[in-house]
Amino acid sequence: MSLKAPKRREKPMKKKSVLDLYKMRDAGEKIAWITAYDAPTASLAEQAEMDMLLVGDSVGMCIYGFNGTNEMTMPIMLAHTAAVRRAAPNTFVIGDMPFLSYQIDCEEAIRNAGAFIRHGADAIKLEGGRRVADKIRAISDAGIVVFGHIGLTPQSSGQLGGFKAQGLTADSAKDMIADAEAVQEAGALFLLVEAVAPEVTGIVRERLSIPVYGIGAGPDTDGELLIVSDLLGIFEAFKPKFVKRYAQLATTMKEAFAEYREDVKNRVFPGPKHVYNMKPGELEKLRKTLA
Ligand code: KIV
């Protein structure tokens, strides 16, 4: 596999503001964003000039090995947000509010959204449409930038019948459009649409004035999100139809692990260039004192 070195910038990249993101939308420039959960990935993404990073609760599946996202908690999400911010100081970072951190009441939702901002996020994302509109209103009234998220919403996948595409019938599309309008009306500045029929994404985008980003929602969006583990080919449990793998790191990693294992067994590693030798003459000195 060949990884192209990112172009060197003369000036450090400037972090995009909400205004920049709107200007890009108005100029027809698509936003490219991925999830990031750790410092090395965030740093590499910033060097590759990714527009935004989502510290998604998909960390539960991609890093912690759960089958869903609902095991994620505020302390876990905040630790990952802080790691991403430290390593990508010039990238717009969105913290993903975990299950039950915003659904219970508005006060708790504001407090938890604020904790993401205190840990370095520029905005928060939460799942749901009409039924969380009061929480979106409360958080944005507190001065925090909110990303809405509708369509396939993994935190309520139990009610959706699993990880299934949404908006495939006229009735479900109508529901989705009503949710999108409620999210905007409540004060969200951005909307993410996940696993939704592209025809419905197009209608949502036509009817909303805020930028509409997609993941598995077709090309008619203002920007595209991919889960980093899918993009890199690390997550092997399943591959949704909408994923494009840009690398096969699972294969590369397995090959590297096997090669290392063989080197250790065959006493090839560590070799002479992997050790810290004593200073000249010190070994003889030591031997004399031991004799
Ligand atoms: O947690 C996440 O990565 C997400 C995306 C699936 C949209 O919310």
Residues whose N, C-alpha, C, O or C-beta is under 5 A from the ligand:
A	BS01	KIV	T35 G56 D57 S58 D96
